[in-house]
Amino acid sequence: MLRKRLISILIALLALTSTIHAQDAEIKSIPAFGQMFGVTLSPDEQTIAIFENAVIHNDEIIDDYLPIRLINVADGSEKTTFTGATDYAADVAFTPDGTKAASYHNNGYIYLWNTADGSTIKQIGAIPGNAMLDFLPDGKTLAVVHNGSIGQLLLWDTDSGYIQAIFMQRSESFGEWKEIQFGGTGGAEYYVGFDINADGSQAAVVTGRGNIWLWDFASGESRLLRQSVDDLPRFDIRNLYFSPDGDSLIYFDGKDDAIHVLEIESGSESLMIPAEEARQFTMSPDGTMVAWITETTIFITQLTADSTPIEIELPESDEIRVIGPQLYLAFTSDNSQLISGGFGNTNSDDNLFYIITL
C-alpha cells in the first residue's frame, strides 16, 4: 500500500517544474549567528540577509547582534555585514537587481546599503516601531508597512528620502477615529502582513483581525476583500501572496488550519488545503505549489484540490526551536529548493538555516 501511495504522489507531481522525492530530499544546515533572526533572500537567490529579532532580547541592545549579515547560500560563508545602525533591524529588502538593500530599524531609521561591500549609501529618518519592507519594480520606491497601533502602508522614495504616499483606513472625523481606537473594539486596524503584485501597481494587506484589504497605488482606492467576524486581533492570518497572474490571493488561516485561495474579482474563496499546526507557509513563485512548516515537519503540495502533501522531517535538535511567526520559508524560483530559517535558540547564539534540495 505504501508503494502504491508513493507512486500516485509522484505521478501527481509530474506537472511541476521540479519533481519532489520526499525520501531523496537533501537537508543542508548552514550555521548562522543569532538567537532568533529574520531572513531575506536576494533576487539572484545566492545570498541570504539575516538580522536579529529585538523581541527575543526585550529590545536590550547587544552590540554583537546589531550587524545585518549577508551569507553565501552555497557554502554558508559570510560575504559582508551592514554595520552602523544603533538599533535592531525590523526587516530587510533587496532591490530587484540586488545591488542595494534597505533595512528598517526600530528606532525609526531606514538605511540603504551597498550589497557588494556593505557600505552605507544613505540614512533616512523614518518612524519608530516595527515595519515590513519590499521594493517596487522600479528599484527605488520602498513599500513600508508600519504595523504599529494604526496600520499604514507608505511608499518611500529612497532617492529623495521622502514619503510619496500614505495608505491607511481613514475615518470621517477625529471623534470617529478615537471611538475606533479607544472604544473597546480592539483598536484601529493595523497591518501584520502584505504582498505587492508582479507589476507593482497594487498591494494586499492583512490586519490583526483578519481583514484583507486591496490598495491600488495609482488611484489610492481601497477595497475590503475579506471581512473578519473578529472584533479583537487574533493574528490567525499573518501573511499572504498574490498569484502570479494577480487574480487571487493565497493565505493560511490559523482559525481553521487551512490554506485559502481568495479570488480578487469576485471576493469568493475557491480552494482550501488543510495545513494543521502550520507555523508558517509559503507559495512557489510560479504559483503551482505551497509549503508549510510545523514544529517538526515541512509539508509540500500542489496548489490544487485533493493533492497529497509530501512530508520532510526536520533534523532533531536539542536547542533549535521552530517558534514563529519570525519563521522564514521560501521556494527558489525553479522550485528546486526550499530555504527556511528564523528558528529560536535561547541558550546560545549558535543557530542555522536549512537549504532543502527537493
Buried (B, 14 or more C-beta within 10 A) or exposed (E): EEEEEBEEBBEBBEEBBBEBEBEEBEBBBBEBBBBBBBBBBBBEBBBBBBBBBBEBBEEEEEEEBBBBBBBEBEEBEEBBBBBBBEBBBBBBBBBEEBBBBBBBBBBBBBBBBBBEEBEEEEBBEBBEBBBBBBBBEEBBBBBBBBBBEBBBBBBBBBEEBEBEBEBBBEEEEEEEBEEBBEEEEBBBBBBBBBBBBEEBBBBBBBBBBBBBBBBEBEEEEBEEBBEBEBEEBBBBBBBBBBBBEBEBBBBBBBEEBBBBBBBBEEBEBEBBBEBEEBBBBBBBBBBBBBBBBBEEBBBBBBBEEEBEBBBBEBEEEEEBBBBBEBBBBBBBBEBEBBBBBBBBBEEEBEBBBBBBBB
